[in-house]
Amino acid sequence: MPKTTQLRTYTVRDGLLDEWVRRWESDIVPLRLELGFEIGGAWIDRERNQFVWLISYDGPETFTERNALYWSSPARKDMDLDPDDYLVSTDDRTVERSY
């Protein structure tokens, strides 16, 4: 399968941006990496209370199939992390590198 990259923009609930970033770094990133995803970077937009990051997958499955594996994994369930507790909205866009 070709490499798929998503640009993800999350609008975070007021007062929870730093806590979300800590949870993302400590819980989400290690499992994503373990499952073969690549993290292309992450940025905080404090003015808009947003968290922006790039995630890619280049493996035998589609991004969608691998993402489903992430969400159904026992490790993900053990995180006790419901994104709805932190996020007001999400915007996930599949993007292609042009430069």
MOPAC internal coordinates of N, CA, C and O (Angstrom, degrees):
PM7 1SCF
backbone

  N    0.0000 0     0.00 0     0.00 0    0    0    0
  C    1.4493 1     0.00 0     0.00 0    1    0    0
  C    1.5296 1   108.90 1     0.00 0    2    1    0
  O    1.2310 1   120.42 1   -33.66 1    3    2    1
  N    1.3131 1   116.80 1   146.34 1    3    2    1
  C    1.4632 1   118.76 1   176.61 1    5    3    2
  C    1.5236 1   111.24 1   -71.62 1    6    5    3
  O    1.2310 1   121.33 1   -24.66 1    7    6    5
  N    1.3032 1   115.05 1   155.34 1    7    6    5
  C    1.4656 1   120.69 1   178.11 1    9    7    6
  C    1.5270 1   109.26 1   -63.41 1   10    9    7
  O    1.2310 1   121.08 1   -45.20 1   11   10    9
  N    1.3169 1   115.53 1   134.80 1   11   10    9
  C    1.4583 1   122.37 1   176.88 1   13   11   10
  C    1.5189 1   108.31 1  -117.69 1   14   13   11
  O    1.2310 1   121.02 1   -45.88 1   15   14   13
  N    1.3241 1   115.66 1   134.12 1   15   14   13
  C    1.4589 1   121.45 1   177.90 1   17   15   14
  C    1.5193 1   109.05 1  -125.51 1   18   17   15
  O    1.2310 1   121.56 1   -44.39 1   19   18   17
  N    1.3198 1   114.62 1   135.61 1   19   18   17
  C    1.4603 1   120.31 1   175.72 1   21   19   18
  C    1.5195 1   109.59 1  -117.79 1   22   21   19
  O    1.2310 1   121.67 1   -42.53 1   23   22   21
  N    1.3191 1   114.42 1   137.47 1   23   22   21
  C    1.4575 1   122.65 1   169.98 1   25   23   22
  C    1.5196 1   105.62 1   -98.42 1   26   25   23
  O    1.2310 1   121.13 1   -61.30 1   27   26   25
  N    1.3140 1   115.44 1   118.70 1   27   26   25
  C    1.4610 1   120.27 1  -175.90 1   29   27   26
  C    1.5255 1   109.76 1  -115.08 1   30   29   27
  O    1.2310 1   121.33 1   -52.16 1   31   30   29
  N    1.3211 1   115.06 1   127.84 1   31   30   29
  C    1.4582 1   121.74 1   177.91 1   33   31   30
  C    1.5201 1   107.80 1  -120.30 1   34   33   31
  O    1.2310 1   121.40 1   -59.14 1   35   34   33
  N    1.3164 1   114.93 1   120.86 1   35   34   33
  C    1.4596 1   121.02 1  -179.05 1   37   35   34
  C    1.5269 1   109.06 1  -114.93 1   38   37   35
  O    1.2310 1   120.50 1   -51.35 1   39   38   37
  N    1.3016 1   116.65 1   128.65 1   39   38   37
  C    1.4578 1   121.17 1   170.81 1   41   39   38
  C    1.5260 1   106.35 1   -92.85 1   42   41   39
  O    1.2310 1   121.31 1   -56.54 1   43   42   41
  N    1.3220 1   115.09 1   123.46 1   43   42   41
  C    1.4644 1   121.98 1  -171.43 1   45   43   42
  C    1.5321 1   109.96 1  -101.74 1   46   45   43
  O    1.2310 1   121.21 1   -34.09 1   47   46   45
  N    1.3183 1   115.29 1   145.91 1   47   46   45
  C    1.4688 1   121.01 1   178.63 1   49   47   46
  C    1.5366 1   109.89 1   -59.04 1   50   49   47
  O    1.2310 1   121.03 1   -35.19 1   51   50   49
  N    1.3180 1   115.63 1   144.81 1   51   50   49
  C    1.4655 1   121.59 1   179.56 1   53   51   50
  C    1.5237 1   110.85 1   -52.10 1   54   53   51
  O    1.2310 1   121.39 1   -47.20 1   55   54   53
  N    1.3265 1   114.95 1   132.80 1   55   54   53
  C    1.4592 1   121.72 1   176.15 1   57   55   54
  C    1.5160 1   115.10 1    82.75 1   58   57   55
  O    1.2310 1   119.57 1   177.57 1   59   58   57
  N    1.3309 1   118.43 1    -2.43 1   59   58   57
  C    1.4656 1   120.51 1  -175.75 1   61   59   58
  C    1.5293 1   113.94 1  -113.87 1   62   61   59
  O    1.2310 1   119.68 1  -175.47 1   63   62   61
  N    1.3266 1   118.21 1     4.53 1   63   62   61
  C    1.4602 1   120.16 1  -175.28 1   65   63   62
  C    1.5293 1   112.51 1   -60.15 1   66   65   63
  O    1.2310 1   119.74 1   130.31 1   67   66   65
  N    1.2994 1   118.09 1   -49.69 1   67   66   65
  C    1.4669 1   120.32 1  -178.69 1   69   67   66
  C    1.5258 1   111.79 1   -65.21 1   70   69   67
  O    1.2310 1   120.28 1   140.48 1   71   70   69
  N    1.3243 1   117.07 1   -39.52 1   71   70   69
  C    1.4624 1   120.17 1   177.53 1   73   71   70
  C    1.5320 1   110.55 1   -64.56 1   74   73   71
  O    1.2310 1   120.51 1   138.39 1   75   74   73
  N    1.3474 1   116.63 1   -41.61 1   75   74   73
  C    1.4684 1   119.79 1   177.24 1   77   75   74
  C    1.5232 1   110.57 1   -59.33 1   78   77   75
  O    1.2310 1   120.04 1   133.96 1   79   78   77
  N    1.3183 1   117.53 1   -46.04 1   79   78   77
  C    1.4691 1   121.39 1  -179.17 1   81   79   78
  C    1.5232 1   110.23 1   -60.81 1   82   81   79
  O    1.2310 1   120.05 1   137.18 1   83   82   81
  N    1.3159 1   117.50 1   -42.82 1   83   82   81
  C    1.4736 1   120.10 1   178.53 1   85   83   82
  C    1.5276 1   110.84 1   -61.20 1   86   85   83
  O    1.2310 1   120.18 1   134.08 1   87   86   85
  N    1.3193 1   117.25 1   -45.92 1   87   86   85
  C    1.4748 1   120.69 1   179.60 1   89   87   86
  C    1.5294 1   111.00 1   -64.83 1   90   89   87
  O    1.2310 1   120.24 1   139.30 1   91   90   89
  N    1.3240 1   117.15 1   -40.70 1   91   90   89
  C    1.4604 1   121.75 1   179.18 1   93   91   90
  C    1.5324 1   109.59 1   -60.51 1   94   93   91
  O    1.2310 1   120.80 1   133.37 1   95   94   93
  N    1.3494 1   116.08 1   -46.63 1   95   94   93
  C    1.4640 1   120.47 1  -178.78 1   97   95   94
  C    1.5278 1   112.40 1   -67.07 1   98   97   95
  O    1.2310 1   120.28 1   138.35 1   99   98   97
  N    1.3166 1   117.06 1   -41.65 1   99   98   97
  C    1.4681 1   119.52 1  -173.23 1  101   99   98
  C    1.5206 1   113.52 1   -85.00 1  102  101   99
  O    1.2310 1   119.67 1   150.48 1  103  102  101
  N    1.3208 1   118.23 1   -29.52 1  103  102  101
  C    1.4616 1   121.26 1  -174.01 1  105  103  102
  C    1.5288 1   113.71 1  -110.79 1  106  105  103
  O    1.2310 1   120.67 1   129.29 1  107  106  105
  N    1.3153 1   116.32 1   -50.71 1  107  106  105
  C    1.4615 1   120.38 1  -172.97 1  109  107  106
  C    1.5215 1   112.24 1   -74.74 1  110  109  107
  O    1.2310 1   120.30 1   130.38 1  111  110  109
  N    1.3223 1   117.03 1   -49.62 1  111  110  109
  C    1.4680 1   120.31 1  -175.68 1  113  111  110
  C    1.5316 1   112.50 1   -57.27 1  114  113  111
  O    1.2310 1   118.70 1   129.46 1  115  114  113
  N    1.3309 1   120.08 1   -50.54 1  115  114  113
  C    1.4716 1   118.22 1  -178.47 1  117  115  114
  C    1.5294 1   113.74 1   -57.95 1  118  117  115
  O    1.2310 1   119.91 1   139.48 1  119  118  117
  N    1.3210 1   117.78 1   -40.52 1  119  118  117
  C    1.4571 1   119.98 1  -179.79 1  121  119  118
  C    1.5236 1   110.66 1   -70.33 1  122  121  119
  O    1.2310 1   119.87 1   138.70 1  123  122  121
  N    1.3079 1   117.84 1   -41.30 1  123  122  121
  C    1.4678 1   120.07 1   176.67 1  125  123  122
  C    1.5265 1   110.37 1   -57.84 1  126  125  123
  O    1.2310 1   120.26 1   134.00 1  127  126  125
  N    1.3146 1   117.11 1   -46.00 1  127  126  125
  C    1.4625 1   120.62 1  -179.91 1  129  127  126
  C    1.5272 1   111.08 1   -64.53 1  130  129  127
  O    1.2310 1   120.53 1   137.85 1  131  130  129
  N    1.3097 1   116.58 1   -42.15 1  131  130  129
  C    1.4642 1   121.38 1   178.52 1  133  131  130
  C    1.5286 1   111.53 1   -58.92 1  134  133  131
  O    1.2310 1   120.39 1   146.38 1  135  134  133
  N    1.3264 1   116.86 1   -33.62 1  135  134  133
  C    1.4551 1   121.59 1  -178.26 1  137  135  134
  C    1.5330 1   113.03 1   -90.18 1  138  137  135
  O    1.2310 1   120.41 1  -170.57 1  139  138  137
  N    1.3272 1   116.83 1     9.43 1  139  138  137
  C    1.4584 1   120.46 1   172.66 1  141  139  138
  C    1.5152 1   116.41 1    94.02 1  142  141  139
  O    1.2310 1   120.16 1  -173.24 1  143  142  141
  N    1.3184 1   117.30 1     6.76 1  143  142  141
  C    1.4605 1   119.85 1   175.85 1  145  143  142
  C    1.5272 1   109.26 1   -80.97 1  146  145  143
  O    1.2310 1   120.91 1   -21.94 1  147  146  145
  N    1.3149 1   115.87 1   158.06 1  147  146  145
  C    1.4641 1   122.44 1   173.15 1  149  147  146
  C    1.5258 1   107.11 1  -115.68 1  150  149  147
  O    1.2310 1   121.03 1   -39.31 1  151  150  149
  N    1.3276 1   115.63 1   140.69 1  151  150  149
  C    1.4615 1   120.98 1   175.48 1  153  151  150
  C    1.5251 1   106.32 1  -106.20 1  154  153  151
  O    1.2310 1   120.83 1   -62.39 1  155  154  153
  N    1.3332 1   116.01 1   117.61 1  155  154  153
  C    1.4626 1   121.03 1  -175.93 1  157  155  154
  C    1.5132 1   114.15 1   -87.01 1  158  157  155
  O    1.2310 1   120.32 1   177.68 1  159  158  157
  N    1.3064 1   116.99 1    -2.32 1  159  158  157
  C    1.4560 1   121.83 1   179.70 1  161  159  158
  C    1.5122 1   109.91 1   140.59 1  162  161  159
  O    1.2310 1   121.51 1   -15.75 1  163  162  161
  N    1.3212 1   114.71 1   164.25 1  163  162  161
  C    1.4625 1   121.19 1   178.46 1  165  163  162
  C    1.5223 1   108.25 1  -147.67 1  166  165  163
  O    1.2310 1   121.13 1   -36.86 1  167  166  165
  N    1.3346 1   115.45 1   143.14 1  167  166  165
  C    1.4451 1   121.78 1  -176.33 1  169  167  166
  C    1.5226 1   109.99 1  -136.95 1  170  169  167
  O    1.2310 1   121.38 1   -30.85 1  171  170  169
  N    1.3287 1   114.97 1   149.15 1  171  170  169
  C    1.4612 1   121.86 1   176.89 1  173  171  170
  C    1.5227 1   107.77 1  -110.98 1  174  173  171
  O    1.2310 1   120.60 1   -50.75 1  175  174  173
  N    1.3176 1   116.46 1   129.25 1  175  174  173
  C    1.4598 1   123.50 1   174.04 1  177  175  174
  C    1.5228 1   106.24 1  -112.07 1  178  177  175
  O    1.2310 1   120.93 1   -89.91 1  179  178  177
  N    1.3198 1   115.83 1    90.09 1  179  178  177
  C    1.4689 1   120.52 1  -175.41 1  181  179  178
  C    1.5238 1   112.17 1   -65.31 1  182  181  179
  O    1.2310 1   120.13 1   146.29 1  183  182  181
  N    1.3129 1   117.36 1   -33.71 1  183  182  181
  C    1.4637 1   120.47 1  -179.25 1  185  183  182
  C    1.5289 1   111.60 1   -60.45 1  186  185  183
  O    1.2310 1   120.56 1   143.00 1  187  186  185
  N    1.3270 1   116.54 1   -37.00 1  187  186  185
  C    1.4680 1   121.32 1  -179.08 1  189  187  186
  C    1.5334 1   112.64 1  -102.03 1  190  189  187
  O    1.2310 1   120.79 1  -178.78 1  191  190  189
  N    1.3460 1   116.09 1     1.22 1  191  190  189
  C    1.4679 1   121.66 1  -176.80 1  193  191  190
  C    1.5268 1   110.41 1    55.96 1  194  193  191
  O    1.2310 1   121.60 1  -133.06 1  195  194  193
  N    1.3525 1   114.55 1    46.94 1  195  194  193
  C    1.4546 1   119.87 1  -176.99 1  197  195  194
  C    1.5262 1   111.60 1  -122.63 1  198  197  195
  O    1.2310 1   122.44 1   -26.92 1  199  198  197
  N    1.3248 1   112.93 1   153.08 1  199  198  197
  C    1.4570 1   123.10 1   175.76 1  201  199  198
  C    1.5263 1   106.04 1  -122.69 1  202  201  199
  O    1.2310 1   120.67 1   -54.12 1  203  202  201
  N    1.3236 1   116.33 1   125.88 1  203  202  201
  C    1.4618 1   122.20 1  -175.55 1  205  203  202
  C    1.5248 1   108.72 1  -123.41 1  206  205  203
  O    1.2310 1   120.81 1   -45.83 1  207  206  205
  N    1.3481 1   116.05 1   134.17 1  207  206  205
  C    1.4597 1   118.25 1   179.60 1  209  207  206
  C    1.5133 1   111.15 1  -150.66 1  210  209  207
  O    1.2310 1   121.68 1   -19.62 1  211  210  209
  N    1.3420 1   114.39 1   160.38 1  211  210  209
  C    1.4573 1   122.47 1   176.70 1  213  211  210
  C    1.5127 1   109.28 1  -112.15 1  214  213  211
  O    1.2310 1   120.59 1   -47.36 1  215  214  213
  N    1.3163 1   116.48 1   132.64 1  215  214  213
  C    1.4600 1   122.07 1   176.84 1  217  215  214
  C    1.5210 1   107.92 1  -132.19 1  218  217  215
  O    1.2310 1   120.87 1   -43.23 1  219  218  217
  N    1.3375 1   115.95 1   136.77 1  219  218  217
  C    1.4663 1   121.43 1  -179.29 1  221  219  218
  C    1.5137 1   110.40 1  -131.09 1  222  221  219
  O    1.2310 1   121.78 1   -22.96 1  223  222  221
  N    1.3219 1   114.21 1   157.04 1  223  222  221
  C    1.4619 1   120.68 1   172.39 1  225  223  222
  C    1.5181 1   107.76 1  -143.02 1  226  225  223
  O    1.2310 1   121.57 1   -48.04 1  227  226  225
  N    1.3267 1   114.61 1   131.96 1  227  226  225
  C    1.4582 1   121.82 1   179.50 1  229  227  226
  C    1.5180 1   107.03 1  -137.37 1  230  229  227
  O    1.2310 1   120.63 1   -91.03 1  231  230  229
  N    1.3232 1   116.40 1    88.97 1  231  230  229
  C    1.4495 1   120.22 1  -176.30 1  233  231  230
  C    1.5120 1   111.37 1  -152.11 1  234  233  231
  O    1.2310 1   120.83 1    12.69 1  235  234  233
  N    1.3120 1   116.03 1  -167.31 1  235  234  233
  C    1.4597 1   120.21 1  -175.47 1  237  235  234
  C    1.5342 1   114.48 1   -70.68 1  238  237  235
  O    1.2310 1   120.46 1   156.80 1  239  238  237
  N    1.3195 1   116.74 1   -23.20 1  239  238  237
  C    1.4607 1   121.00 1   179.59 1  241  239  238
  C    1.5252 1   109.62 1   -98.72 1  242  241  239
  O    1.2310 1   120.94 1   -10.03 1  243  242  241
  N    1.3132 1   115.81 1   169.97 1  243  242  241
  C    1.4624 1   119.23 1   172.11 1  245  243  242
  C    1.5318 1   108.66 1   -76.45 1  246  245  243
  O    1.2310 1   121.11 1   -17.03 1  247  246  245
  N    1.3109 1   115.48 1   162.97 1  247  246  245
  C    1.4584 1   120.59 1   175.30 1  249  247  246
  C    1.5264 1   109.53 1   -57.00 1  250  249  247
  O    1.2310 1   120.54 1   136.19 1  251  250  249
  N    1.3231 1   116.56 1   -43.81 1  251  250  249
  C    1.4650 1   121.44 1  -178.63 1  253  251  250
  C    1.5250 1   111.44 1   -61.02 1  254  253  251
  O    1.2310 1   120.20 1   136.64 1  255  254  253
  N    1.3184 1   117.21 1   -43.36 1  255  254  253
  C    1.4683 1   120.68 1   179.26 1  257  255  254
  C    1.5251 1   110.72 1   -65.07 1  258  257  255
  O    1.2310 1   120.50 1   136.26 1  259  258  257
  N    1.3335 1   116.65 1   -43.74 1  259  258  257
  C    1.4619 1   119.77 1  -179.02 1  261  259  258
  C    1.5275 1   110.94 1   -68.58 1  262  261  259
  O    1.2310 1   120.63 1   144.04 1  263  262  261
  N    1.3236 1   116.40 1   -35.96 1  263  262  261
  C    1.4559 1   120.10 1   177.76 1  265  263  262
  C    1.5275 1   111.16 1   -65.13 1  266  265  263
  O    1.2310 1   120.56 1   141.82 1  267  266  265
  N    1.3313 1   116.53 1   -38.18 1  267  266  265
  C    1.4683 1   120.49 1   176.34 1  269  267  266
  C    1.5208 1   110.50 1   -62.79 1  270  269  267
  O    1.2310 1   120.30 1   142.01 1  271  270  269
  N    1.3420 1   117.03 1   -37.99 1  271  270  269
  C    1.4620 1   121.06 1   176.94 1  273  271  270
  C    1.5340 1   110.44 1   -62.62 1  274  273  271
  O    1.2310 1   120.57 1   138.62 1  275  274  273
  N    1.3182 1   116.51 1   -41.38 1  275  274  273
  C    1.4658 1   121.02 1   177.02 1  277  275  274
  C    1.5329 1   110.24 1   -57.79 1  278  277  275
  O    1.2310 1   120.40 1   129.24 1  279  278  277
  N    1.3325 1   116.84 1   -50.76 1  279  278  277
  C    1.4586 1   120.68 1  -175.69 1  281  279  278
  C    1.5225 1   112.95 1   -67.94 1  282  281  279
  O    1.2310 1   119.98 1   151.45 1  283  282  281
  N    1.3177 1   117.64 1   -28.55 1  283  282  281
  C    1.4689 1   120.25 1  -178.29 1  285  283  282
  C    1.5260 1   113.30 1   -92.54 1  286  285  283
  O    1.2310 1   120.25 1   175.84 1  287  286  285
  N    1.3257 1   117.13 1    -4.16 1  287  286  285
  C    1.4633 1   119.99 1  -175.94 1  289  287  286
  C    1.5329 1   111.37 1   -69.46 1  290  289  287
  O    1.2310 1   120.50 1   -34.15 1  291  290  289
  N    1.3280 1   116.65 1   145.85 1  291  290  289
  C    1.4680 1   120.07 1   176.26 1  293  291  290
  C    1.5284 1   112.32 1   -58.57 1  294  293  291
  O    1.2310 1   120.44 1   144.45 1  295  294  293
  N    1.3357 1   116.75 1   -35.55 1  295  294  293
  C    1.4696 1   119.85 1   179.92 1  297  295  294
  C    1.5263 1   110.95 1   -63.85 1  298  297  295
  O    1.2310 1   120.24 1   142.13 1  299  298  297
  N    1.3372 1   117.15 1   -37.87 1  299  298  297
  C    1.4613 1   120.05 1   178.38 1  301  299  298
  C    1.5255 1   110.12 1   -67.33 1  302  301  299
  O    1.2310 1   120.60 1   138.74 1  303  302  301
  N    1.3071 1   116.47 1   -41.26 1  303  302  301
  C    1.4658 1   119.91 1   178.88 1  305  303  302
  C    1.5259 1   111.46 1   -65.42 1  306  305  303
  O    1.2310 1   120.20 1   145.46 1  307  306  305
  N    1.3334 1   117.23 1   -34.54 1  307  306  305
  C    1.4624 1   121.96 1  -179.71 1  309  307  306
  C    1.5317 1   113.35 1   -71.96 1  310  309  307
  O    1.2310 1   120.02 1   165.78 1  311  310  309
  N    1.3216 1   117.57 1   -14.22 1  311  310  309
  C    1.4721 1   120.71 1  -179.62 1  313  311  310
  C    1.5224 1   112.69 1   -63.71 1  314  313  311
  O    1.2310 1   120.36 1   152.99 1  315  314  313
  N    1.3267 1   116.91 1   -27.01 1  315  314  313
  C    1.4610 1   120.73 1  -174.05 1  317  315  314
  C    1.5291 1   109.66 1    52.33 1  318  317  315
  O    1.2310 1   121.72 1  -129.66 1  319  318  317
  N    1.3381 1   114.31 1    50.34 1  319  318  317
  C    1.4594 1   121.80 1  -178.43 1  321  319  318
  C    1.5247 1   108.73 1  -130.77 1  322  321  319
  O    1.2310 1   121.19 1   -72.12 1  323  322  321
  N    1.3207 1   115.33 1   107.88 1  323  322  321
  C    1.4583 1   121.10 1   177.38 1  325  323  322
  C    1.5284 1   107.35 1  -100.38 1  326  325  323
  O    1.2310 1   119.98 1   -67.07 1  327  326  325
  N    1.3388 1   117.64 1   112.93 1  327  326  325
  C    1.4662 1   119.51 1  -179.53 1  329  327  326
  C    1.5206 1   113.57 1   -54.54 1  330  329  327
  O    1.2310 1   119.84 1   149.45 1  331  330  329
  N    1.3135 1   117.90 1   -30.55 1  331  330  329
  C    1.4635 1   120.54 1  -179.94 1  333  331  330
  C    1.5240 1   112.80 1   -63.61 1  334  333  331
  O    1.2310 1   120.10 1   158.63 1  335  334  333
  N    1.3247 1   117.41 1   -21.37 1  335  334  333
  C    1.4584 1   120.32 1   175.85 1  337  335  334
  C    1.5243 1   111.58 1   -69.95 1  338  337  335
  O    1.2310 1   120.29 1   157.59 1  339  338  337
  N    1.3275 1   117.06 1   -22.41 1  339  338  337
  C    1.4586 1   122.73 1  -175.21 1  341  339  338
  C    1.5235 1   113.94 1  -113.25 1  342  341  339
  O    1.2310 1   120.12 1   145.52 1  343  342  341
  N    1.3225 1   117.38 1   -34.48 1  343  342  341
  C    1.4534 1   120.88 1  -167.73 1  345  343  342
  C    1.5220 1   112.56 1  -104.11 1  346  345  343
  O    1.2310 1   121.12 1   -46.83 1  347  346  345
  N    1.3324 1   115.46 1   133.17 1  347  346  345
  C    1.4515 1   122.71 1   175.72 1  349  347  346
  C    1.5223 1   109.00 1   -82.45 1  350  349  347
  O    1.2310 1   120.90 1   138.36 1  351  350  349
  N    1.3458 1   115.88 1   -41.64 1  351  350  349
  C    1.4601 1   120.76 1  -179.75 1  353  351  350
  C    1.5157 1   109.92 1  -155.77 1  354  353  351
  O    1.2310 1   121.40 1   -20.48 1  355  354  353
  N    1.3306 1   114.92 1   159.52 1  355  354  353
  C    1.4644 1   121.29 1   176.66 1  357  355  354
  C    1.5203 1   108.48 1  -133.12 1  358  357  355
  O    1.2310 1   121.35 1   -32.52 1  359  358  357
  N    1.3230 1   115.03 1   147.48 1  359  358  357
  C    1.4551 1   121.64 1   175.09 1  361  359  358
  C    1.5261 1   106.05 1  -133.86 1  362  361  359
  O    1.2310 1   120.43 1   -72.66 1  363  362  361
  N    1.3224 1   116.78 1   107.34 1  363  362  361
  C    1.4654 1   122.97 1  -179.66 1  365  363  362
  C    1.5181 1   108.20 1  -107.21 1  366  365  363
  O    1.2310 1   120.72 1   -58.15 1  367  366  365
  N    1.3261 1   116.24 1   121.85 1  367  366  365
  C    1.4614 1   121.21 1  -178.98 1  369  367  366
  C    1.5175 1   109.87 1  -125.03 1  370  369  367
  O    1.2310 1   120.86 1   -50.23 1  371  370  369
  N    1.3167 1   115.96 1   129.77 1  371  370  369
  C    1.4512 1   119.74 1   173.22 1  373  371  370
  C    1.5198 1   107.02 1   -80.85 1  374  373  371
  O    1.2310 1   120.90 1   -53.16 1  375  374  373
  N    1.3342 1   115.89 1   126.84 1  375  374  373
  C    1.4559 1   121.73 1  -175.11 1  377  375  374
  C    1.5195 1   110.32 1  -125.99 1  378  377  375
  O    1.2310 1   121.02 1   -20.98 1  379  378  377
  N    1.3319 1   115.65 1   159.02 1  379  378  377
  C    1.4571 1   122.74 1   176.23 1  381  379  378
  C    1.5181 1   108.86 1  -118.84 1  382  381  379
  O    1.2310 1   120.82 1   -40.40 1  383  382  381
  N    1.3081 1   116.04 1   139.60 1  383  382  381
  C    1.4598 1   120.83 1   178.36 1  385  383  382
  C    1.5233 1   109.50 1   -71.71 1  386  385  383
  O    1.2310 1   120.30 1   -47.86 1  387  386  385
  N    1.3190 1   117.03 1   132.14 1  387  386  385
  C    1.4547 1   120.45 1   177.72 1  389  387  386
  C    1.5214 1   111.77 1  -115.18 1  390  389  387
  O    1.2310 1   120.58 1   166.94 1  391  390  389
  N    1.3313 1   116.49 1   -13.06 1  391  390  389
  C    1.4712 1   120.10 1   179.62 1  393  391  390
  C    1.4972 1   108.69 1  -151.03 1  394  393  391
  O    1.2310 1   120.10 1   180.00 1  395  394  393

